[in-house]
Amino acid sequence: MTNRFYRASLLAAASTIVISSAAYAQGQADDAPVQTRRGVDEITVTAQKREQSLQDVPLAVAAYDEDLLEKASVRDIKDLIILSPSLNVTSTSNETVTTARIRGVGTVGDNPGLESSVGIVIDGVIRNRNGVGFGDLGEIERIEVLRGPQGTLFGKNTSAGLINVVTKKPEFEFSGYGEVEYGNYDNIGVAGSVTGPLGENVAGRLYVAHRERDGFYDVDTGAGPRTAGSDYDRDYTTVRGQLLFEPSETFSVRLVGDYTDRDENCCLGVTINSQGTAGIVNALGASIPTNGNEDPFSFDANANRSTDQLVEEWGVSAEANWDLGFGTLTSITSWRDWDAQTAQDTDFTGADIFYRTTDAGYTFETFTQEFRLAGQAGAVDWLIGGFYANEDLQRRDQLINGAAYETYISLLLSGGTDPLFVANLTNGFGTGAFAPFGFPALPGFTPVAPGQALPAGGANAAGDVYEQNSESFAVFTHNVWSVTDRLDLTGGLRFTMEDKSAEADFVTPVSPACSVLEQQFGSALAYTAPQNISRIVPLAGALGVTPTDAITAFSVMCLGAQRSVFNEIGFDQDREEDEVTGVVAANYRFSDDLMGYASYSRGYKAGGFNLDRFNQAGANAVDFQAILDGNAEYPAQFEEEVVDAYEAGVKSEWFDNALRLNLSLFYQDFSDFQLNTFNGLAFFVTSVDEVTSKGFELEALFLPPDIEGLTLQGSVAYNDARYGDFAPTGTADVDALSGKQLSLAPNWYVNSSIDYETPVSANLMALFHLDGRWVSEYNTGSDLDQPKQQEGFFLFNARVGVQTADERWSLEGWVQNLADEEYYQVGFDAPLQPGSQNAFLGAPRTYGVTLRSRF
């Protein structure tokens, strides 16, 4: 089958809604009476922290119920992309680095100092970091995707939108289910739940699941010590228990506890462009493809080191609701503990260049408390509230030299000709061989043997530790005034105060190559200072290289992980910020089936600290000398991100509720957009002055009146998300962004689903479900390098099966990525391999069967 066929199939599915509805309208006069026709169900959402009909909420929100989520195989927020317009979700170096983007806007998740642009709320509890909100969600009642800033009711870190997950509550009627799943890649899954009364006023629910799968990637482990021959596998267990207390009609308490444990290998990148250093890498025992021989979708990866990810997460929450007569008081209290240990083959090759062990990782401990009081006073539906959060964050990082590190750096700097380059240069600076150029012999220096200038196990193998505490307090109000039976005005305001403190404990063992440079040039390594340039120029001439090449060589010999200057400066900093966010909206009901609205909202994402070693902050190199002299502070801080958003839309139902059609138009203007960029050597955070996102979203749900059991859904979205024009900064990776489309931000999204249920006997139903998604081309790299460009592509998921009419049991076959579409999730510069790029790939076709029983 060709891409033309895929495109035709998906667009045909999407257009079925419009074609069928038009045909129905044409035949209205001759058809059966209205009362015999099906109509779309009213969907209740809590997007404004009160129960409302989806069609009455003056904002762009999509809601997906339990039945649709099950048929679309949505167990994780990442799976939502098959259904939701303007949503993109990607993972990179491990499953904890997962980023959601709405309308083209999101936050690269590799640095825990950066909080999310897309908030995730599960049962009223905010998860404020990328990766922390991703995993098996258990039994879902519905998921709401709120597009655009949600800063009034949900606070900071929802500047691009919000994903609100509502799980199923305990029930007072006994029931349960169990399922067994098997698929390719030896995919095995078992899950089950039970709910029912535990007393006159107490009900409980328990959900347990365990899922395993072999990895998609075949791994060439080189010389080891890695033994795992596959990667991107799955092995986790999750438990979720709930208690619901209803001692009276006016008071209830819901307690929720959950625990998840993951032990997986993930995630390797594959080579997509090896114009740089493949020959040098392969000379050290690797087998990455050479230029012109790249075949990333063979799913063959290279790694001699472990990619273990060990994630343990647990949390408890309590939601209490008390009807006071004049209003309802709601309290939501939560505690969450999340720990990830993440090993990494950092060079993504089979050569032993550099790596991380499971001593690296993150820990989050978070306490939140929210109070809301809501009620009705005449024509005003009012709500006031307060929110408090306290988060302790620890990042443990290390970057360890492998056995081939020094040899690789030597070959890299000498153009592949001299494996002793680093040792010879180190000895030249230490013994006084370069004394004629102003570099005297260093007292007590002992010449180093090859392999000892940048020794294996060196760099910051002992590990850096970053610790951050943040306290956030907010008060808010959100009110809806029904001016007339048709006109509502909404006004909301939130004031947020945030205090953050962070400190770093840098540990850098002695690295002789870096040590001699720091002694000769000063620990700040200010190579371009006049006193150093005057020495570098004649030395470079004697070595037969340009001064620029000499400075590059010195810089690569002494990268951030080797620099003892970090031991000297450390940092212990505080920052305070406060921000006012809010919303004003008006919605008018032209009829019972047609509502229009317009709104302005303001949101923000907190500033913070770059919890990483870095030599560059934004467009500027770090001035270590000024920091050492006490004239500057280590530039670890970045400013808050603010967005002003304008939206207008129409929500409608047609043909006696057979068709639901919603349209939204939007314009969003972000200031100080937080961009985390990897340049092949390190991550650095840049605040981009302006980012805009504008476009439209059209969503439809159609129940063909004359075809019982057929449901059609679809959406088309256009997003133009791009950086504003700015003056050159002198940093190539930043300047390349001016005026360009954001990475991972397609212009077009098309989503469609077809669901059909029909009886095949008195007690047996046949089930057919197809989901499709097409996105236009976009760049997958934060620096927009051309090799990271992804062409437009399609994804299809399908499910067919049979079930008893009473749904006691079902047997279903399913396929995800039906057409085995090949696409990049994220492209990135190959670490320490200039000119080469890698990518994390989307999952290949998977398929299997699920047997489910309900009781």
Protein Blocks (a to p, Z undefined) as FASTA:
>chain_A
ZZklmmmmmmmmmmmmmmmmmmmmmmmmmmccfklpccddddddfklopacdfklpccdd
ddddfklmmmnopabfklmmmmmghiacddffbmklccddeehiacdfkbmkbccfbdcd
eehiacfbehjlgccebjafbdcddedjfklmnoghilnbccddddddddfbdcdddddd
ddehhiacddddddddfbjkbccdddddddddddfbdcdekjojbfbfbehiacdddddd
dddddfbfkbccddddddddddddddddddfbffkmmmmmmmnopacdcehiacfknopa
cdfbdcbdcdddddddddddddehjaccddddddddddddddddfkopabdfbdcdfkbc
cddddddddddddddehjaccddddddddddddddddddddfklmmmmmmmmnnopamkl
mmmmmmmmmnopmmmnopacdehiacddehilmgghiajlnopadddddddddddddddd
dfblmbccddddddddddddddddddddddfklmmmmmmnopnlpakbmklmmmmmmmmm
mnopafklmmmmmmmmmgfklpmklmmnopcdddddddddddddddddfbfkbccddddd
dddddddddddddfbehjbccdfklmmnopaccdfbccddddddddddddddeehhlacc
dddddddddehiacdddehjaccddddfbacddddddddddddfklghiacddddddddd
dddddddehiaklmmmgopacehiafbdcdddddddddfbfkbccdddddddddddddfb
fklpaklpccdddddddddddddfklmaccddddehklopacdfbdcddehighiacddd
dddddddddddddZZ
